[in-house]
Amino acid sequence: MEKDDFVRNFALQFDETDVSIFSLETCFRDLDEWSSLTAFAILNMIDKKYSVVLKTEDIKNLNTIKELFDCVEKKIK
């Protein structure tokens, strides 16, 4: 799993937020477009692209894309 691909796939779940602002350090909870609906889209993307099933509880205490990437990576291994 490549970090850049993960960030790009993450960014594609947002309709109105400019993709250029996304990086591993991005605090996704601070984005104006972040909502429970976006969270479900992210969880679905992770399931489809990486075959990792996360629950909302899994991302509840995560703030950055890097933290989410690390969480997914741990479940892959």
Backbone as CSV, one residue per row, in Angstrom:
resi,resn,N_x,N_y,N_z,CA_x,CA_y,CA_z,C_x,C_y,C_z
1,MET,0.858,-1.176,0.000,0.000,0.000,0.000,0.900,1.234,0.000
2,GLU,0.687,2.082,-0.973,1.478,3.298,-1.122,0.777,4.476,-0.444
3,LYS,1.557,5.267,0.271,0.995,6.419,0.981,0.357,7.420,0.031
4,ASP,1.029,7.724,-1.075,0.487,8.703,-2.025,-0.842,8.243,-2.621
5,ASP,-0.934,6.968,-2.932,-2.188,6.420,-3.456,-3.296,6.515,-2.417
6,PHE,-2.958,6.229,-1.175,-3.945,6.292,-0.101,-4.472,7.717,0.055
7,VAL,-3.565,8.689,0.055,-3.979,10.097,0.175,-4.866,10.480,-1.004
8,ARG,-4.486,10.070,-2.211,-5.284,10.383,-3.405,-6.673,9.744,-3.318
9,ASN,-6.733,8.479,-2.927,-8.027,7.804,-2.793,-8.872,8.453,-1.701
10,PHE,-8.235,8.864,-0.629,-8.928,9.574,0.445,-9.523,10.870,-0.094
11,ALA,-8.700,11.643,-0.795,-9.132,12.947,-1.316,-10.294,12.826,-2.292
12,LEU,-10.332,11.744,-3.043,-11.401,11.558,-4.032,-12.776,11.383,-3.400
13,GLN,-12.826,11.175,-2.103,-14.110,11.012,-1.413,-14.770,12.356,-1.106
14,PHE,-14.044,13.431,-1.365,-14.546,14.778,-1.103,-14.913,15.444,-2.416
15,ASP,-16.100,16.030,-2.469,-16.587,16.651,-3.698,-16.138,18.101,-3.855
16,GLU,-16.093,18.841,-2.756,-15.877,20.277,-2.832,-14.510,20.735,-2.328
17,THR,-13.765,19.865,-1.703,-12.469,20.243,-1.151,-11.386,20.008,-2.191
18,ASP,-10.555,21.013,-2.408,-9.474,20.939,-3.398,-8.493,19.838,-3.020
19,VAL,-8.212,18.955,-3.961,-7.328,17.817,-3.717,-5.921,18.252,-3.301
20,SER,-5.509,19.416,-3.687,-4.154,19.867,-3.389,-3.900,20.089,-1.900
21,ILE,-4.943,20.219,-1.109,-4.737,20.451,0.332,-4.516,19.148,1.101
22,PHE,-4.727,18.014,0.447,-4.600,16.736,1.139,-3.150,16.256,1.191
23,SER,-2.737,15.865,2.389,-1.424,15.249,2.606,-1.568,14.313,3.802
24,LEU,-0.527,13.604,4.111,-0.583,12.708,5.279,-0.848,13.479,6.561
25,GLU,-0.426,14.736,6.611,-0.584,15.543,7.821,-1.952,16.217,7.930
26,THR,-2.771,16.096,6.899,-4.087,16.738,6.906,-4.951,16.198,8.040
27,CYS,-5.481,17.099,8.850,-6.444,16.732,9.898,-7.822,16.728,9.246
28,PHE,-8.265,15.539,8.886,-9.503,15.446,8.107,-10.722,15.926,8.882
29,ARG,-10.694,15.839,10.180,-11.839,16.300,10.981,-12.015,17.819,10.928
30,ASP,-10.953,18.530,10.567,-11.009,19.993,10.484,-11.520,20.490,9.137
31,LEU,-11.694,19.596,8.182,-12.167,19.997,6.860,-13.652,20.354,6.910
32,ASP,-14.017,21.430,6.227,-15.416,21.872,6.210,-16.356,20.791,5.694
33,GLU,-15.876,20.005,4.776,-16.719,18.992,4.134,-16.825,17.693,4.948
34,TRP,-16.043,17.559,6.022,-16.064,16.338,6.830,-17.431,16.174,7.492
35,SER,-17.987,14.978,7.368,-19.281,14.668,7.991,-19.350,13.162,8.203
36,SER,-20.398,12.713,8.844,-20.562,11.272,9.038,-20.734,10.574,7.689
37,LEU,-21.347,11.248,6.733,-21.511,10.682,5.395,-20.151,10.501,4.707
38,THR,-19.276,11.476,4.867,-17.926,11.367,4.305,-17.165,10.240,4.987
39,ALA,-17.345,10.116,6.293,-16.678,9.036,7.034,-17.090,7.677,6.476
40,PHE,-18.366,7.498,6.193,-18.838,6.240,5.619,-18.263,6.014,4.217
41,ALA,-18.127,7.086,3.447,-17.522,6.970,2.113,-16.060,6.537,2.234
42,ILE,-15.352,7.073,3.216,-13.952,6.702,3.451,-13.877,5.225,3.855
43,LEU,-14.734,4.812,4.762,-14.742,3.407,5.199,-15.040,2.478,4.024
44,ASN,-15.949,2.867,3.170,-16.290,2.066,1.989,-15.102,2.000,1.026
45,MET,-14.428,3.134,0.810,-13.260,3.166,-0.061,-12.174,2.235,0.472
46,ILE,-11.935,2.259,1.770,-10.905,1.410,2.380,-11.258,-0.068,2.197
47,ASP,-12.523,-0.390,2.360,-12.977,-1.771,2.159,-12.761,-2.208,0.709
48,LYS,-13.185,-1.386,-0.239,-13.109,-1.746,-1.658,-11.673,-1.770,-2.180
49,LYS,-10.878,-0.762,-1.841,-9.528,-0.632,-2.403,-8.486,-1.480,-1.675
50,TYR,-8.668,-1.641,-0.350,-7.628,-2.291,0.448,-8.096,-3.559,1.147
51,SER,-9.348,-3.925,0.943,-9.934,-5.126,1.556,-9.765,-5.141,3.073
52,VAL,-9.945,-3.969,3.660,-9.882,-3.830,5.117,-11.206,-3.246,5.574
53,VAL,-11.852,-3.939,6.480,-13.126,-3.468,7.003,-12.870,-2.753,8.331
54,LEU,-13.158,-1.455,8.339,-13.053,-0.665,9.563,-14.456,-0.282,10.003
55,LYS,-14.590,-0.073,11.267,-15.853,0.409,11.819,-15.669,1.875,12.198
56,THR,-16.771,2.547,12.417,-16.671,3.955,12.796,-15.862,4.118,14.083
57,GLU,-15.933,3.133,14.971,-15.164,3.192,16.217,-13.660,3.184,15.943
58,ASP,-13.267,2.521,14.854,-11.850,2.429,14.503,-11.263,3.791,14.155
59,ILE,-12.063,4.666,13.566,-11.532,5.969,13.176,-11.953,7.087,14.126
60,LYS,-12.694,6.733,15.140,-13.224,7.732,16.063,-12.140,8.598,16.714
61,ASN,-11.008,8.003,17.046,-9.954,8.738,17.731,-8.799,9.135,16.812
62,LEU,-8.987,8.963,15.516,-7.953,9.344,14.556,-8.231,10.749,14.043
63,ASN,-7.162,11.472,13.732,-7.331,12.846,13.263,-6.688,13.124,11.918
64,THR,-5.561,12.486,11.638,-4.850,12.771,10.394,-4.976,11.602,9.421
65,ILE,-4.719,11.892,8.160,-4.737,10.843,7.151,-3.637,9.827,7.455
66,LYS,-2.505,10.278,7.978,-1.405,9.368,8.341,-1.853,8.380,9.414
67,GLU,-2.571,8.850,10.418,-3.073,7.963,11.470,-4.019,6.918,10.877
68,LEU,-4.854,7.340,9.956,-5.773,6.404,9.302,-4.996,5.414,8.432
69,PHE,-4.012,5.912,7.689,-3.163,5.046,6.873,-2.502,3.984,7.749
70,ASP,-1.937,4.400,8.877,-1.270,3.457,9.785,-2.236,2.411,10.323
71,CYS,-3.449,2.826,10.622,-4.483,1.911,11.115,-4.818,0.861,10.056
72,VAL,-4.983,1.290,8.822,-5.288,0.371,7.731,-4.107,-0.565,7.489
73,GLU,-2.909,-0.013,7.479,-1.709,-0.800,7.219,-1.542,-1.907,8.264
74,LYS,-1.827,-1.602,9.512,-1.728,-2.615,10.575,-2.689,-3.783,10.331
75,LYS,-3.869,-3.462,9.819,-4.867,-4.506,9.580,-4.544,-5.331,8.344
76,ILE,-3.754,-4.786,7.434,-3.337,-5.530,6.246,-2.291,-6.579,6.618
77,LYS,-1.411,-6.207,7.526,-0.299,-7.106,7.895,-0.714,-8.267,8.731
